Amino acid sequence: MASFEVIGGRKLSGEITPQGAKNEALQVICAVLLTEEPVTITNIPDIVDVQKLIQLLSEMGVTVTREDEETYTFEARNINLEYLESKQFVNLGRAIRGSVMIMGPMLARFGMCKLPKPGGDKIGRRRMDTHFIGLEKLGAKFKYDSSDEFFHINANGRLKGTYMLLDEASVTGTANIVMGAVMAEGLTTIYNAACEPYVQQLCRMLNRMGAKISGIGSNLLTIEGVEKLGGTTHKLLPDMIEIGSFIGMAAMTGSEITIKNCQIQELGLIPDTFRQLGIKMEFRGDDIYIPTQENYTIETYIDGSILTIADQIWPGFTPDLLSIALVVATQAKGTVLIHQKMFESRLFFVDKLIDMGAQIILCDPHRATVIGHNKQVSLRGIRMTSPDIRAGVALLIAALSADGKSVIDNVEQIDRGYQKIDQRLNALGAQITRI
């Protein structure tokens, strides 16, 4: 188990470029299973979760060629279906939650799939019903074997298009169903579909491969099934979660930072939400410039009531950045209520921030009230453990702003979602040592 030793209180400066989007990468890499022709994907982040998924596909029989540091070509011509019975498949499939998105492509192309119960962050209940119900409506049959924790899925021939109203706008659920529907017989209509930029990117990529998807960017997708898909090239968006993390880090450390190549038009409410916390920023072309701020003040509502920042389905504020918003608020002037609606365990990391001196009231598993210090009292360095990817980076940001030395254990969690984060932040002037 690795740890970060962080010497806090240092101002950072310079330029940093966000990695390719992790959540998009997991979707579009699974989509290569839909064709036997080559698919080239660029801007792939070198992070643990993505590398595990690439390894999984490689062992399934996909020919993987690394063209350069962030470009891969995939050719899924000879898939070994017997590999799905192996111990190696079980171990890799359970190691990464993104493995669930092989179901749609495998059903569409091969009419079957077998999947171990996937892993991922322990941030509360993360049900998979939307995936299963949607694919069942396309004609798949599911059987769960509790003795070996395997899902057995069969299509009994070609999937068939249908109308469906999703019970929730699940991003990965929508992606899985779309990948199943693109080669289903007839017309599929998906209402209450997730419409995040990453889902839009997947749909555009599939259309370049020969799919017929309309309604992209809305919550109503119409898919006319085709018999076969071809190859394509695709470039990932920059990771919006990294961009939001860097905005928060700049404010907490009083640093002057430029975040390069942000694809600002794809960020939704992220910039405005951090502006509500008092963070100043300028858009310079496609870059975001964060000036040095000695103080920042949380806005209130027009009637003077306390600001609430809550996660929402797109185009609302992403739940993956609530941890960052929370830690940024600890040094702001004012008070904010953070409402994490989707996962009931994602706020439990606040006990570490309280140990560092933050003023936070954990109201219940979903809500926390943060009373900012206005940078009058610094957080203090402590030893802590990263519980998941996003909380881990929030704790890293807190440590960068704190007085003294902090040690963050279990940084493998951070490595799952952030590419060489210690090296990249050290290049801005941080002092992070990997132990």
ZAMARGU-4260 file (C-alpha; in steps of 0.2 Angstrom, whole numbers, plus 5000, padded with zeros to 4 digits):
<rodrens>
0) 5000/5000/5000 | 5007/5017/4995 | 5005/5033/5004 | 5008/5052/5000 | 5018/5063/5012
5) 5012/5080/5009 | 5020/5096/5015 | 5006/5109/5015 | 5005/5128/5014 | 5014/5130/4998
10) 5008/5141/4984 | 5007/5133/4967 | 5009/5141/4950 | 5010/5137/4932 | 5000/5127/4919
15) 4992/5110/4920 | 4983/5100/4907 | 4968/5089/4912 | 4970/5070/4907 | 4957/5062/4896
20) 4940/5058/4904 | 4940/5042/4914 | 4922/5040/4914 | 4921/5042/4895 | 4936/5030/4892
25) 4928/5016/4901 | 4912/5017/4890 | 4921/5019/4873 | 4934/5006/4876 | 4920/4993/4879
30) 4912/4999/4863 | 4926/4992/4853 | 4919/4975/4856 | 4905/4979/4844 | 4916/4977/4828
35) 4930/4967/4822 | 4937/4982/4813 | 4951/4993/4821 | 4946/5007/4833 | 4959/5020/4838
40) 4956/5030/4853 | 4966/5045/4858 | 4969/5055/4874 | 4967/5039/4885 | 4972/5043/4903
45) 4986/5031/4910 | 4976/5027/4926 | 4973/5011/4935 | 4955/5008/4931 | 4957/5011/4913
50) 4973/5000/4912 | 4963/4986/4920 | 4949/4987/4908 | 4962/4987/4893 | 4970/4972/4901
55) 4953/4963/4903 | 4949/4966/4884 | 4966/4960/4879 | 4964/4944/4888 | 4947/4942/4880
60) 4956/4942/4864 | 4955/4960/4858 | 4972/4965/4849 | 4978/4980/4858 | 4992/4991/4851
65) 4998/5006/4860 | 5002/5019/4847 | 5009/5032/4859 | 5008/5037/4877 | 4989/5041/4876
70) 4983/5032/4859 | 4978/5014/4858 | 4971/5004/4843 | 4959/4990/4847 | 4954/4976/4836
75) 4941/4964/4843 | 4942/4952/4828 | 4945/4936/4838 | 4935/4936/4855 | 4938/4920/4866
80) 4921/4917/4873 | 4929/4903/4884 | 4939/4916/4893 | 4923/4921/4902 | 4924/4905/4912
85) 4941/4908/4918 | 4948/4913/4935 | 4957/4927/4927 | 4941/4934/4920 | 4933/4933/4937
90) 4947/4942/4946 | 4949/4956/4933 | 4930/4959/4931 | 4928/4961/4950 | 4942/4973/4951
95) 4934/4987/4941 | 4916/4992/4940 | 4918/4998/4922 | 4918/4979/4917 | 4899/4980/4918
100) 4899/4989/4901 | 4904/4974/4892 | 4887/4967/4893 | 4878/4978/4880 | 4892/4975/4867
105) 4894/4957/4870 | 4875/4954/4869 | 4873/4964/4853 | 4887/4955/4844 | 4888/4938/4852
110) 4871/4935/4860 | 4879/4931/4877 | 4889/4937/4891 | 4895/4931/4908 | 4900/4944/4921
115) 4906/4943/4939 | 4899/4955/4952 | 4909/4971/4948 | 4919/4981/4961 | 4923/4999/4962
120) 4921/5013/4975 | 4913/5008/4992 | 4902/5024/4992 | 4885/5016/4995 | 4873/5006/4986
125) 4876/5006/4967 | 4862/4995/4960 | 4863/4989/4942 | 4845/4986/4939 | 4844/4999/4926
130) 4857/4990/4916 | 4848/4973/4918 | 4830/4979/4915 | 4835/4989/4899 | 4844/4975/4892
135) 4830/4963/4896 | 4818/4974/4887 | 4829/4971/4872 | 4826/4953/4874 | 4841/4947/4885
140) 4838/4934/4899 | 4847/4936/4915 | 4851/4923/4929 | 4861/4927/4944 | 4871/4913/4952
145) 4873/4918/4971 | 4885/4903/4974 | 4898/4910/4962 | 4891/4928/4961 | 4890/4928/4942
150) 4877/4935/4931 | 4873/4924/4916 | 4866/4934/4901 | 4859/4927/4885 | 4850/4935/4870
155) 4844/4919/4862 | 4848/4927/4845 | 4848/4945/4840 | 4841/4958/4852 | 4825/4967/4847
160) 4822/4985/4847 | 4808/4992/4859 | 4802/5007/4869 | 4808/5009/4886 | 4807/5022/4900
165) 4822/5020/4911 | 4819/5020/4930 | 4834/5032/4933 | 4845/5042/4921 | 4860/5030/4924
170) 4875/5035/4914 | 4883/5018/4913 | 4866/5010/4912 | 4862/5021/4897 | 4878/5017/4889
175) 4876/4999/4891 | 4858/4999/4884 | 4864/5010/4869 | 4878/4998/4865 | 4865/4984/4865
180) 4852/4993/4855 | 4864/4999/4840 | 4864/4981/4833 | 4846/4976/4839 | 4833/4972/4826
185) 4821/4986/4823 | 4819/5003/4832 | 4824/5006/4850 | 4817/5022/4860 | 4826/5026/4876
190) 4817/5039/4887 | 4825/5046/4903 | 4842/5042/4895 | 4857/5050/4903 | 4863/5064/4893
195) 4881/5068/4900 | 4894/5074/4888 | 4902/5056/4890 | 4886/5048/4884 | 4885/5060/4869
200) 4903/5056/4865 | 4899/5037/4865 | 4884/5040/4854 | 4894/5051/4841 | 4908/5038/4841
205) 4895/5024/4837 | 4887/5034/4823 | 4904/5036/4815 | 4905/5017/4816 | 4889/5015/4807
210) 4875/5016/4820 | 4860/5026/4818 | 4857/5036/4834 | 4847/5052/4835 | 4842/5063/4850
215) 4860/5064/4856 | 4862/5077/4870 | 4843/5075/4875 | 4835/5062/4887 | 4826/5054/4872
220) 4837/5043/4861 | 4830/5034/4846 | 4841/5020/4839 | 4838/5011/4822 | 4847/4995/4823
225) 4860/4990/4810 | 4867/4973/4807 | 4886/4977/4808 | 4897/4991/4814 | 4914/4996/4807
230) 4930/5005/4814 | 4933/5023/4818 | 4945/5035/4827 | 4939/5044/4843 | 4947/5057/4855
235) 4941/5058/4873 | 4936/5074/4881 | 4946/5081/4895 | 4941/5075/4912 | 4929/5087/4919
240) 4932/5080/4937 | 4950/5084/4936 | 4946/5102/4930 | 4935/5105/4944 | 4948/5097/4956
245) 4961/5109/4950 | 4949/5124/4951 | 4946/5119/4970 | 4965/5116/4973 | 4970/5133/4966
250) 4957/5142/4978 | 4962/5132/4993 | 4980/5135/4991 | 4979/5153/4986 | 4988/5149/4969
255) 4988/5156/4952 | 4985/5142/4940 | 4980/5140/4921 | 4970/5124/4917 | 4974/5121/4898
260) 4962/5114/4885 | 4946/5112/4895 | 4933/5111/4882 | 4923/5124/4892 | 4907/5121/4883
265) 4906/5103/4889 | 4908/5108/4908 | 4890/5112/4911 | 4887/5120/4929 | 4904/5116/4935
270) 4912/5134/4933 | 4896/5142/4939 | 4895/5131/4955 | 4913/5135/4960 | 4910/5154/4957
275) 4895/5152/4969 | 4909/5147/4982 | 4918/5163/4978 | 4931/5157/4966 | 4936/5169/4953
280) 4941/5163/4936 | 4943/5169/4918 | 4940/5160/4902 | 4955/5163/4890 | 4950/5154/4874
285) 4948/5136/4880 | 4959/5138/4895 | 4953/5143/4913 | 4964/5155/4922 | 4962/5155/4941
290) 4970/5170/4949 | 4978/5171/4967 | 4964/5174/4980 | 4968/5177/4998 | 4950/5175/5002
295) 4934/5169/4994 | 4916/5172/4999 | 4901/5159/4997 | 4886/5167/4989 | 4869/5167/4998
300) 4852/5166/4989 | 4843/5182/4985 | 4833/5181/5001 | 4849/5179/5011 | 4847/5160/5015
305) 4861/5148/5015 | 4868/5141/4999 | 4864/5123/4995 | 4875/5113/4983 | 4868/5097/4978
310) 4871/5084/4965 | 4859/5082/4950 | 4858/5072/4934 | 4866/5081/4919 | 4865/5095/4916
315) 4865/5098/4935 | 4881/5097/4946 | 4890/5081/4945 | 4891/5070/4961 | 4909/5067/4958
320) 4914/5085/4962 | 4904/5087/4978 | 4919/5081/4989 | 4929/5095/4981 | 4916/5108/4984
325) 4915/5103/5002 | 4933/5104/5005 | 4935/5121/4996 | 4921/5128/5007 | 4931/5124/5023
330) 4942/5139/5020 | 4929/5150/5012 | 4920/5165/5021 | 4902/5159/5024 | 4892/5143/5026
335) 4885/5131/5013 | 4875/5115/5014 | 4882/5101/5004 | 4868/5088/4999 | 4874/5072/4992
340) 4858/5064/4985 | 4865/5049/4976 | 4876/5039/4987 | 4874/5037/5006 | 4892/5034/5011
345) 4901/5047/5001 | 4902/5061/5015 | 4909/5050/5028 | 4927/5056/5024 | 4922/5073/5033
350) 4928/5066/5049 | 4946/5067/5043 | 4943/5085/5038 | 4936/5088/5056 | 4952/5081/5063
355) 4961/5094/5052 | 4952/5108/5060 | 4937/5110/5048 | 4920/5116/5055 | 4908/5103/5047
360) 4892/5097/5054 | 4887/5080/5047 | 4868/5081/5047 | 4865/5064/5040 | 4873/5052/5028
365) 4868/5063/5013 | 4870/5081/5020 | 4884/5091/5028 | 4885/5109/5033 | 4902/5118/5031
370) 4906/5134/5041 | 4921/5141/5032 | 4936/5148/5041 | 4939/5162/5029 | 4957/5157/5029
375) 4959/5164/5047 | 4963/5147/5054 | 4973/5135/5043 | 4969/5116/5043 | 4983/5106/5051
380) 4992/5091/5044 | 4987/5074/5050 | 4988/5055/5045 | 4973/5049/5035 | 4967/5036/5023
385) 4959/5038/5006 | 4942/5029/5006 | 4938/5032/4987 | 4944/5041/4972 | 4935/5058/4974
390) 4937/5059/4993 | 4955/5054/4991 | 4958/5070/4980 | 4948/5081/4992 | 4959/5075/5006
395) 4975/5078/4995 | 4969/5096/4992 | 4966/5099/5010 | 4983/5092/5014 | 4991/5104/5001
400) 4983/5119/5010 | 4986/5113/5028 | 5000/5118/5040 | 5013/5105/5042 | 5015/5087/5036
405) 5000/5076/5031 | 5001/5057/5026 | 4988/5050/5015 | 4987/5031/5015 | 4979/5020/5002
410) 4983/5032/4988 | 4980/5017/4976 | 4962/5024/4976 | 4968/5041/4970 | 4978/5032/4956
415) 4963/5024/4950 | 4956/5040/4943 | 4970/5053/4943 | 4986/5051/4931 | 5002/5053/4940
420) 4994/5067/4951 | 5009/5068/4963 | 5021/5072/4948 | 5010/5084/4940 | 5006/5094/4955
425) 5025/5094/4960 | 5028/5102/4944 | 5017/5117/4950 | 5027/5118/4966 | 5018/5106/4977
430) 5029/5095/4989 | 5021/5077/4988 | 5032/5062/4991 | 5026/5045/4986 | 5030/5032/5000
</rodrens>
